[in-house]
């Protein structure tokens, strides 16, 4: 029986995994990557960027980190070398077409396909490179385009209060990461920089600014970097609270028994209820460790929500080494505000009368991942299936199958504390589906399952359940 033609879009971590598992089942996938190298978002980062997960919880199941990497949090260079070694080991490079931009995909088949037969139609994948534009046929498309790239999230401002009135330079963190290290250094050196955002990328940029500018004098004063943020979040000083690896507390089968889940049944539900004090205790154990090792109380930065809630929301990350020492010495200034506006010489935080002067404002305000995903589909109907409403999650069965879009899987879009592990599990599952090991449920059944999990995530993760 002839194998289905699989097209994989993206050669980041998820794309490499999808390619590897397709090959393991005898498929001959075509992988299209818009950049000149593998790695996705890791191909181009700021100088100080490191893996924010402990390396033991961020490795391929059949390809451990080399013994030469001794750091718990490898650098971007070490991570890229690890990915290249993985691609070489499983002969993935021969299946990747670099500098190949997918301009769009269009489904050529029944408008309301049945899930009982496969395949019902073909996907037309339009790919552009420096030499030509070609259309490739595919029986199945695996989208591994991620959500942290290409479509920056720029806050909206009232008329006359946006970047158009600012005499300095405003960029998104995506633009900063795209600079080579020398260019980035020259861009921020000797400048008054405000970084908007308190997640990993914003913290990394602030650390670079403080390293360069803490002793640079402007108008007779030292030049600290200012971080503007909305909410306090749990930032781990390390991944071993009280000497216990976090993976032992949260990333194992026993920890799955501690939480209620859709479709769990009476016995599992009863067990989760009985074990709820232990779940609470583990969260408090981590919180006390973070508060002991980081001066959160001193700077009024103790989060109002529990560590467990931030973890379920995908908002937990590690704090850069030496961060609070720089706050102590004044090379990094922290300002919490629900919002801000621009003026000629800088920004003005909501509720404040004194403006913050700035030469550069860097928005580490995230990305519009849903728009990025929608842009791949040429059909407006399929774009609407990706985002039924502005405030909805992307509906994905098993976090990878869009029920109303035939012959497509989306890998690496749903977040977790260790995206590599979850992407690998989903790639294995999707390839078994392609190989005929099992069939998908009906569209109605998949949508019911998605609805149940969506409601669960709203309750457990609150306002950030869309992540």
N, C-alpha and C positions, 0 to 999 in steps of 0.2 A: 504494500500500500504506500502510495506516494505521501511523503511528509508535507505538512502544511508549511507555507512560506511565512516566516515570522520576521517582522521588522521591529527593531528596538530603537527608540529615539532617546539619545543621551548615553554618554559613556562615563558617567559618574559611578559612585559605588553601586547604586541599584542597577544601572545599565550593565556593569561588568558582571554582577551576579546573575542577571537575567540571561546574558549571553552564555555564561558558564553552564547554567543548568539546562538551557536549551540544547547546547552541544552534548551534554551528558545523556540526553534522550534521542540523539540522532538528528536533531533539527540543524538546519544550516542558516542561522540568523544573519540578517544584515543590520549592522549597527551604524546609525548616523550621528555624528558628533559635530557640533558647530565650531568647537575650538580645535586647536592644533595638538591637544594632549588630552589624556584621560584625567579623571578626578573631579569633574563638575565644579562645584563651588570651591573645592580645595586647590584647583589649578592656579588660582590667583587670589592671594590674601594679603593682608597687611603683614609687616615684618615680624611682629611679635605673636602672631596667631599660633596657638597650640590646640591640640585636641582637648576638648573640654570634658570628655568622658575618660574614665580610667581605661588604659589600653586593654586591660584584661576583659573589659566588657565591650570592647570595640575591636573585634577581630573576626576573621572568617573562620567558620567552624572546622575547615579542613586545611587551614593555612595560618599557623600562629605567627606572631611577631618574631623577627629574628632576634637572637640573643644579643646582638650588637646594640639594640635599642634598649637602653637601661632605664630611661626616664619613664615615669608613670604616665606623663602627659606629653606624647611626642610632638615635635615641631611639624609645621606644614611640610617642610622638606622631607622629613622622615616618613610622614604619612604618604606622600606622593611616591616615594621609593617603594614603600610597602605595597601600594596599589599596582605599581608597575611590575613588581616581582610577581604578584598574584596573576596579573594579565599574561605575563610571560610563561608562568608555570602551567597555565591552562590554555595556552595558545589562543588568547582572545584577540590579540592585536590584528591578526590576519582577517578578522571579521569586522573591523571598525573602519569606517570611511570618515577621515577627519576633515575639518573645514567644510563640512557638508551641512548646510542649513535647511531644515525642514520648513518649507514655506506654508504647508498646510496638508491636512489629510481629509479625504472625502470618501464617503461610503457609497459604493455602487451595489445596491441590493434592495430587497423589499423594504418599504418604508416602515412597516411594523413587523420585524422579523420574529419568528418563533424561536424559542430557546431549545426546542426539542430536536432541531436539526442543526448540523454544523459541518462546514460553513454554509451560510445562506448567500453570501455575497463576497465582494472583494473590497479592500481598501486601496484607494489611489493615493500614494504618498509622493508629494511633489518635493524634490530635493534640489537645492541650488548650491553649486560650488563655483570656483573662480573660472571654470571653463565652460560649464553648461548648466542647463536646468533639465532634469529628467523626472519622469513619473514612474514609480515602481509599484507593482501589484503586491498585495499582502493579504494572506488569509487571516492574520492576527497581528495586532499592533500592541506593543508594550511601551507605554509612556513612562520614561524615567527622567523627566525634565526637572524634578525638584520644585521647590517653591520659593527659594531664596536667591533669585537671580532675575535680571532683565526687566522686571516690572517693579520699580521702586514705589514704596508707599510714601507719598508726599502729603503732609497735613494740609488741610484747607484753611485759608485765612480770610478774614473779612476784607472788603475792599480798602486799600490804603494801609493794610497791616501785614501784608505779605512780603516776600523777598524782593519784590519790585522796588520797594522803598529803601532797601538796604544797600549801603555804599560798598560793603565788603563782598565777599564771595560765599555763596551757599552751594553746597554739593550734597549728594547722598553718599552714604558709606560705600555703596556699590562703585561709585566713581573713584573714591579713594582707594579701594582695594584693587581697582584695575590699573593703578599707577605702578610703575616699577619702584623699587625701594628708594632709589636715589631721588626720583621725581617726587615721591611722597614726602621725603625728608625736606627737600627744598620748598615744597608747597607750604608746610606748616612751621618751618623754622623761623623763630623771631616773630611769630604771629600770636595774637590773642584769639584762642580757639574755644568755641563752645560746641560740645558734643551733645546732641539731643538723643536720649535713649540710654537704657541701663541694662541691655542684654549684652551677650558676649562680644559682638562686634564693636559696639559702642565703648565698652570697657577697654578692649584692646587698643582702639584708636586713642582713647584718652591716655593710656599708659605711654604710648609712643610720643604723644604731644608733651606730656610732662617730662619725659626723658630728655627731649630736645630743648624745651623752653623753660625749665624750672629756674635756670640761672641767667636767662636772657633778659636784659633790662629794656623796658619800654617806658619812656618818660620817667626814668629814675626808679621804677618799680619792677619787681620780679613779675614774670609772666606766667601765671598758673593756667591750667586747662580747667574749664568749667564743665561739669556734667549736669545737664538738666533732665530730670526724670519725674514720672508721675507717681509710681507706687514702689514700695519696698518689696523686694523678693528675696527668697532664700538663696544665698550664694554660698556654695560649699568651699571651705578652705582646702578640703581634700575629700577623697571618696572612702575614707575609713573612719567613721565616727567612733571615738573611743577604741580605736584599734580594730574595729569590726568592719570588714569590707562591705560597702553598701550593697553589693550584689548578693551577699548572704541574707540581707534583710528584705530586699525587694525583688530580686531577679531570680527566683526559683519557684518550684512547683508549690512548696508549702505556702509561700506568700500569696499565691493565687487563692488559697483557701480562706484568706483573711477578709476578702472583699465580696460584697454581693454583686452578682452579674445577671444579666438577662438570661432567662431559660435555665437557671441553676438547679431548679428542683427543690423539693422540701428539705432533704437531708443536707445538701450543700448550703442552702439558705440558713438552716438552723445552725450549722457549724460556723458560718461567717458571723452570725449573731453572737454565738458563745465566745468566739475569738476576738470580738471587737475591742475588748480592753487591751489585748495584746497589740492590735493594730494601732490603737491610740498611743500605747506605751512606746512602740518603735518610733513613731513620729516625734514624740517628745524627747526620746533619746537622741535623735539626730539634731533636734532644735537646741538642746542644751549644749551639745558639742559645738555647734556653730557659734552660739552666743559666748561660749567660753574662749574659743580661739579667735573670734573676730569682735572688735569693739562696737557691735551694733547699737547697744544701749547708749554708749557715749555719744554717738552721732545721731541718735533718735531714728535708727534704721531697722528696728525690729519689726518684721512683717506682721500684719494683723491677721493674716490667714495662716493655717497650719502648713507644715512642710509637706504633708501628704497631699494637700490640695494643689500646691504648686507643682508637685511631682506629677500628679495626674493631668495637670494643664500643660505640661511640657515646658514649664518656665524655670525649672531648676538648672543652674549652671555653676561652674566653678569661678571663684574670685581670683583674678590674677595675683600672682605672688607679689608681695610688697605693696599692694594697692593701698591698704589702710595706713601704712607708713607714709605714703605720699600725701594722703589726706591730712595726716597729723602735721606734716611739715609745710603744708599749704601749697604744694605743687599741683594738687588736684582739689578743686572746690566742688562741693555737692550742693545742688539746689533742687528742692522738690517743688513741683508746681503742676496744677492740672492742665495748664496750657501756657502759650506765650504768643507774642506778636513781634513783628520786626519794626525797627525804626532805623533812622539813617545810620546811627553809630553802633547798632548792635541789636539786642533783643530786650523785651520787657516781659517779665513773668506775670501771669495773672495774679492779681491781688497785691502787687508790689508797686511802689512809686519810683524806686531807684532802678534805672536800667542797667543791664550788663553790657559793657562795651565789648565789641568783638570785631576782628578782621575777617574771620572765617567761621561759618556755622556749618557743622557736618551733621546731617540728619541720619542717625542710625535708627530709623523708624520702621524698619522691616520692609516687607515686599507684598505685592498684590498677587499672591500665588494662584488664586482662583482665576484672575484675568489671564495670567500666563497660560494656565491649562486651557482655558476657553479659546485662546488665540490660535491654538493648533488646529481646531476644527473649522472647516470652511462653512459648514451648515449652521445657520442660526438656531435651528431646532436642537441640534446636538449641543451647541453652546449653552442653551437653556437647560438641558438635562444636567450639565455639569453644575450649574448653580440655579436651582429652581427659584430662589428668592435671594435678595442681597444679604440677608442675615442667616442664611442656612449653611450647613456644612456641605461639602461635596459628598453626595450620596454614594458610598462605596460598600458593596457587600464584601465582607471579610477584609475591609479596608483596602481593597484593590480592584473590585469589579463594579463598574457603573451599570446598573441593571438594564437601563434603557438604551445603552449604546452597545451594539453587537460587536463581538470579536475584538474587544479592547480590554487591557488591564492597565492600571495606573499604580506604579510601585514607587515608594519613597516619598509620597505626598503627605501621608498621615504621619504625624510626629510621635516619637517616643524618646525615652531617656537614652536609648541606644538604637539609633536608626539602622545601623548595619545589621544587627541581629534580626530586627523585625522585617527588614527588606529581604534578607536571606530566606526567612521562613516563607514569606509571601511569594518569592520567586519559585521556590520549590513547589509550592502549592499550585501556582499558575501553570507550571510546566507539566505537572501531573494531570491537570485539567486538559491541557493541549494534547497530551499523549493518550487521552481517553480513559484514564483510570477511574474517573467519575464524571457526572454531569452536573451542571448548575441547576438549582431549583428554578421554579417559575419566577417571572418578574414580580408577581404579587408577593410570593413568599420572601424573595430577597428584599423587597421594599419594606415588608413588615419587620424583618430582622434588623434592617438599617434603622427604622423608626424606634425600635426597642433600645438599640444601643445609643442612638442619639439622645433619647430621653434620659438614659442612664448617665451619659456624659454631661448633660446639662445639670443633673443633680450633683455629680461628683466633682466636676471641674468648674461649674459656675459659668461666669461670663466668657471664659476662655475655652469653652468646649469645642469651638470651631477649629482649634489647633489640632 
